[in-house]
Amino acid sequence: MLKTEMIDKLNAQMNLELYSSLLYQQMSAWCSYHSFEGAAAFLRRHAQEEMTHMQRLFDYLTD
């Protein structure tokens, strides 16, 4: 069983990963709107990567 302090730190990290994912998605949308499709695709991949990090932390905490 994890200590409360560790759970709090992992939850905080989950929030940072989610925030980063949403930020990358917003930047991707801006790039797409301005026809920077290569940059938009790059940022979408990074958004997905950050979401994967968040999901791994979630899975760890809920197992």
N, C-alpha and C positions, 0 to 999 in steps of 0.2 A: 504494500500500500504506500502510495506517495504521500509525502508530508504536504500539509496545506500550503506552505511557502513555495514548494516546487510546483504544485498545481496552479497557484496564482501566477507564477512566472511563465509557465507553459500557456496559460490562458492569455496572458499579455502578448506572448509571442504569436499566438494564433491571430489575435487582433491585428498585429503588425503585418502578418502575412496577408490577411484579408484586405487590409488597407492598401498594401502594395499592389495586390492584384487589381483592385478597383482603379488605382491610379494609373497603372499600365493600360488598362482597358480604356480609360478616358483619353490618355495620350494617343492610343491607337485610333480611337474614333476621330480625334482632331487630325491626325495624319491622313486618315482615309478621306475625310472631308476635303482636305487640301491636296488630294491626289498623290500623296506620298505612300503609295501602296507597299513598297518594300519595307519602309519603316513601320507602317501599320501592322504588317504581318509579323515583323520582328517583335513588336511590343505585345501583340496578341499571344505569341508563344511565351513571352515572359510572364504575362498575366496568368496563363494556364499553369506555368511552373510554380508561381507563388501560391496559387490555389491548391496545387498538389502538396506543397509544404504544409499548408493549413490543414488539409485533409489528413495528412499523416499524423500531425499533432493531435487532431481530434480523435482519430482511431486509437492512438496510444492512450489518451486519457479515458476513453470509454470502454476499453477492454478490461 
